[in-house]
Amino acid sequence: MTYKIYHNPRCRKSRAGLAYLQEKAVNFELQEYLKNGISIDELKEIVLKLNIPPKELVRKNEDLFKKELKNLEMNDEEWIKVISENPVLLRRPIIIGKHKAVIGDPPSAIDKIL
């Protein structure tokens, strides 16, 4: 089984999640979503496997959220589009397995899918 980790190398929490996967010696594919972007289809897969609404993927401390999005009422499709267009909003790290996914904060949460 090869897992996928959506990773931001500049984020302390994301680096901790990556180190945790490396310690566990599992196969994984690194997705640097800030560099390469994240598609609407990828986000739909993440939401499905996490079993959460798209708004729960948003980092609430991000300036963009606080200044422009905090008080907006949007449906799931609109949130997915906003996150795809502004990947800095995505919580991290996200680890994707075959049928499930987890947000690896704290890193021990990753054990839920290993």
C-alpha positions in Angstrom: 0.0 0.0 0.0 1.3 3.4 -1.0 -0.2 6.4 0.9 -0.3 10.0 -0.4 0.6 12.9 1.8 -0.5 16.5 1.0 2.5 18.3 2.4 3.8 21.9 2.8 7.5 21.8 3.6 7.3 25.2 5.2 4.7 24.1 7.8 5.9 22.7 11.1 2.9 20.4 11.5 3.2 19.1 8.0 6.9 18.4 8.5 6.1 16.5 11.7 3.5 14.4 9.8 6.0 13.6 7.1 8.7 12.6 9.7 6.1 10.4 11.4 5.4 8.5 8.1 9.1 8.2 7.5 9.6 6.7 11.0 6.9 4.2 10.3 8.7 3.2 7.1 5.6 3.1 5.0 5.5 3.8 1.3 4.1 7.2 0.4 3.9 9.7 -2.4 4.6 13.3 -1.6 2.1 15.9 -2.9 3.4 19.5 -2.6 0.1 21.0 -3.2 1.2 24.6 -2.9 3.8 24.1 -5.7 1.7 21.8 -7.9 -1.8 22.9 -7.0 -4.7 20.7 -6.0 -7.6 19.8 -8.3 -11.3 19.9 -7.5 -11.4 16.1 -8.0 -8.5 15.6 -5.5 -10.4 17.7 -3.0 -13.6 15.7 -3.5 -11.6 12.5 -2.9 -10.1 14.0 0.3 -13.5 15.2 1.6 -15.1 11.8 0.8 -12.3 9.8 2.5 -12.1 12.1 5.5 -15.9 12.1 5.7 -16.1 15.8 6.6 -17.7 18.8 4.9 -15.2 20.8 2.7 -15.3 23.8 5.1 -13.6 21.6 7.7 -10.5 21.5 5.4 -10.0 25.2 5.8 -7.3 26.7 8.0 -9.3 29.2 10.1 -6.1 31.2 11.1 -5.2 32.0 7.5 -5.4 35.7 6.7 -7.4 35.0 3.5 -10.1 33.2 5.5 -10.2 35.8 8.3 -10.4 38.8 5.9 -12.6 37.5 3.1 -14.2 34.1 3.8 -15.1 33.9 7.5 -18.6 35.3 7.3 -19.6 33.9 3.9 -22.3 31.3 3.4 -21.1 28.8 0.8 -22.2 25.3 -0.2 -19.8 22.4 -0.4 -19.0 22.9 -4.1 -18.2 26.5 -3.6 -15.8 25.7 -0.7 -14.0 23.1 -2.8 -13.6 25.6 -5.6 -12.2 28.2 -3.2 -9.7 25.8 -1.7 -8.6 24.6 -5.1 -8.0 28.2 -6.2 -6.3 29.1 -2.8 -4.5 25.9 -1.7 -2.9 27.8 1.2 -6.2 27.4 2.9 -5.9 23.6 3.1 -5.2 22.0 6.5 -2.1 19.9 6.5 -0.8 17.3 6.4 -3.5 15.1 4.9 -2.6 11.5 4.5 -4.7 9.5 2.0 -5.1 5.7 2.2 -7.0 3.3 0.0 -10.4 3.9 1.6 -9.8 6.5 4.3 -7.8 9.7 5.0 -6.7 11.6 8.1 -5.4 15.0 8.9 -2.1 14.3 10.5 -2.3 16.8 13.3 -1.2 15.5 15.8 1.1 13.0 13.9 -0.2 10.1 16.0 -3.6 10.6 14.2 -1.9 9.0 11.2 -2.1 5.6 13.0 -5.8 5.5 12.2 -5.1 4.6 8.6 -1.8 2.7 8.8 
